[in-house]
Amino acid sequence: MKKYTISNTGLTVSRIGMGCMGFGIPWDNSPLTDAHRRNAMQVVEAALDAGINFFDHADIYSMGKCEEAFAAIWEQRSSLRDQIILQTKCGIRFADTPNPGDPHRFDFSYEHIVHSVEGSLRRLNTDYIDIYLLHRPDPLVEPEEVAKAFSELHRSGKVRHFGVSNHTPMQIKLLSASIEQPLIANQIEFNILHSHLLNEGISYNQQSTAPRLAEGTVEFARLNKILLQAWAPVAGGRLFKPSADSGDTRTDTTSKLLSEIAEKHQVTPDAIAIAWILRHPAGIQPLLGTGNPERIKSAIVADSVELSRHDWYRLFTAGRGASLP
Ligand SMILES: NC(=O)c1ccc[n+]([C@@H]2O[C@H](COP(=O)([O-])OP(=O)(O)OC[C@H]3O[C@@H](n4cnc5c(N)ncnc54)[C@H](OP(=O)(O)O)[C@@H]3O)[C@@H](O)[C@H]2O)c1
């Protein structure tokens, strides 16, 4: 697996990362079981064997059980901590948490950020988090509060680097004006069926009913050396549904084209879906969400697939469901 160093960090990461959101399900307060730990370990071992050294979490995944299940790895491989990059997130708070009647909300307050880091460190059973992301933009954000939390967490060695997820360029600029540390990553939803961030650029100055809220997210990241990470890189598996199930032409056409291109390269369609993301010059890091070790093996073949401009555009056009202007 090819690796690179993330700008403004000394972190060398695999160009494909592993998303751990499926660990410890369901998302409720039921206890973590040995079966959860075993399943998580199968996935982590398969990812490590595939050359993946990057693991993405969030405090909310399975209500904390995701991070806890991952920590079972230290029992078998205590020396591994320095060789892997652990990323987690905070800022989303569910309804009735911590008190009954609390609304679903986002919370970038100093207290919540610091408290969330402590919880993640405890569940992950580690002394430090490599990258800490703010999960979804909080309209009530006070950048100075975030800056205070980040500086303390950085000084104490609990967090090495910071970033955001689902943020617009302007939201990043607002935070960066107060935060001492560089924001080094923005994790966004991105796949062949969800290419809005590219379409914004393509349809600039065209008549369109689509909202234009976050123009230049990709360009902003490239200019400012912010690593873009793609969540849902295979659209949650929708890209591979048999056509009878999907019932939507855009998905069916894209799915068929993926199979055709996969056959040409003698790989599986998931490898082509991931290669489509890797082909973008921004160096977007896909985060695999599969819980199936065999699918990790087939998807990471993308690392050695070089999609032609021709095939990249055919997939882009099929996935956006409209021809180019
Ligand atoms: N920042 C955010 O707001 C945000 C939001 C969502 C997710 N994330 C992160 O991004 C990671 C990936 O997201 P995701 O889970 O949506 O990614 P994904 O890889 O697009 O979707 C995973 C789903 O696709 C299925 N799948 C994968 N390969 C398949 C194949 N070849 N054939 C059929 N089904 C297949 C998986 O089923 P199997 O398990 O059965 O293979 C699983 O249900 C998460 O783990 C999390 O770390 C971040």
The ligand as a MOL file (V3000), in Angstrom:
LIG
                    3D

  0  0  0     0  0            999 V3000
M  V30 BEGIN CTAB
M  V30 COUNTS 48 52 0 0 0
M  V30 BEGIN ATOM
M  V30 1 N -17.6080 12.2330 9.1080 0
M  V30 2 C -18.8100 11.7440 8.9310 0
M  V30 3 O -19.8240 12.4530 9.0330 0
M  V30 4 C -18.9500 10.2820 8.6200 0
M  V30 5 C -20.2040 9.7530 8.2800 0
M  V30 6 C -20.2710 8.3830 7.9770 0
M  V30 7 C -19.1090 7.5990 8.0130 0
M  V30 8 N -17.9120 8.1500 8.3710 0 CHG=1
M  V30 9 C -16.6570 7.3510 8.3910 0
M  V30 10 O -16.4370 6.8030 7.1180 0
M  V30 11 C -16.2880 5.3870 7.1970 0
M  V30 12 C -16.8280 4.7410 5.9440 0
M  V30 13 O -18.1990 5.1100 5.7530 0
M  V30 14 P -19.2680 4.0340 5.2770 0
M  V30 15 O -19.3280 2.9290 6.2580 0
M  V30 16 O -20.4960 4.7480 4.8900 0 CHG=-1
M  V30 17 O -18.4780 3.5070 3.9750 0
M  V30 18 P -18.8000 2.5840 2.7580 0
M  V30 19 O -17.5850 1.7210 2.5820 0
M  V30 20 O -19.2440 3.4060 1.5920 0
M  V30 21 O -20.0450 1.6810 3.1940 0
M  V30 22 C -19.9050 0.5460 3.9940 0
M  V30 23 C -21.1020 -0.3570 3.6740 0
M  V30 24 O -20.9780 -0.7890 2.3200 0
M  V30 25 C -21.0410 -2.2000 2.2670 0
M  V30 26 N -20.0800 -2.6720 1.2590 0
M  V30 27 C -18.7700 -2.3600 1.1730 0
M  V30 28 N -18.2040 -3.0000 0.1330 0
M  V30 29 C -19.1880 -3.7270 -0.4360 0
M  V30 30 C -19.2350 -4.6030 -1.5730 0
M  V30 31 N -18.1430 -4.8570 -2.2930 0
M  V30 32 N -20.4330 -5.1610 -1.8860 0
M  V30 33 C -21.5480 -4.9150 -1.1590 0
M  V30 34 N -21.5610 -4.1100 -0.0640 0
M  V30 35 C -20.3960 -3.5230 0.2740 0
M  V30 36 C -20.6110 -2.6720 3.6410 0
M  V30 37 O -21.1710 -3.9400 3.9340 0
M  V30 38 P -20.2190 -5.0990 4.5600 0
M  V30 39 O -19.7680 -4.5980 5.8840 0
M  V30 40 O -21.1440 -6.2610 4.6220 0
M  V30 41 O -19.0930 -5.3010 3.5930 0
M  V30 42 C -21.1560 -1.5840 4.5470 0
M  V30 43 O -22.5190 -1.8270 4.8500 0
M  V30 44 C -17.0320 5.0020 8.4930 0
M  V30 45 O -16.5750 3.7740 9.0340 0
M  V30 46 C -16.6860 6.1680 9.3700 0
M  V30 47 O -15.3850 5.9830 9.9180 0
M  V30 48 C -17.8220 9.4820 8.6660 0
M  V30 END ATOM
M  V30 BEGIN BOND
M  V30 1 1 1 2
M  V30 2 2 2 3
M  V30 3 1 2 4
M  V30 4 1 4 5
M  V30 5 2 4 48
M  V30 6 2 5 6
M  V30 7 1 6 7
M  V30 8 2 7 8
M  V30 9 1 8 9
M  V30 10 1 8 48
M  V30 11 1 9 10
M  V30 12 1 9 46
M  V30 13 1 10 11
M  V30 14 1 11 12
M  V30 15 1 11 44
M  V30 16 1 12 13
M  V30 17 1 13 14
M  V30 18 2 14 15
M  V30 19 1 14 16
M  V30 20 1 14 17
M  V30 21 1 17 18
M  V30 22 2 18 19
M  V30 23 1 18 20
M  V30 24 1 18 21
M  V30 25 1 21 22
M  V30 26 1 22 23
M  V30 27 1 23 24
M  V30 28 1 23 42
M  V30 29 1 24 25
M  V30 30 1 25 26
M  V30 31 1 25 36
M  V30 32 1 26 27
M  V30 33 1 26 35
M  V30 34 2 27 28
M  V30 35 1 28 29
M  V30 36 1 29 30
M  V30 37 2 29 35
M  V30 38 1 30 31
M  V30 39 2 30 32
M  V30 40 1 32 33
M  V30 41 2 33 34
M  V30 42 1 34 35
M  V30 43 1 36 37
M  V30 44 1 36 42
M  V30 45 1 37 38
M  V30 46 2 38 39
M  V30 47 1 38 40
M  V30 48 1 38 41
M  V30 49 1 42 43
M  V30 50 1 44 45
M  V30 51 1 44 46
M  V30 52 1 46 47
M  V30 END BOND
M  V30 END CTAB
M  END
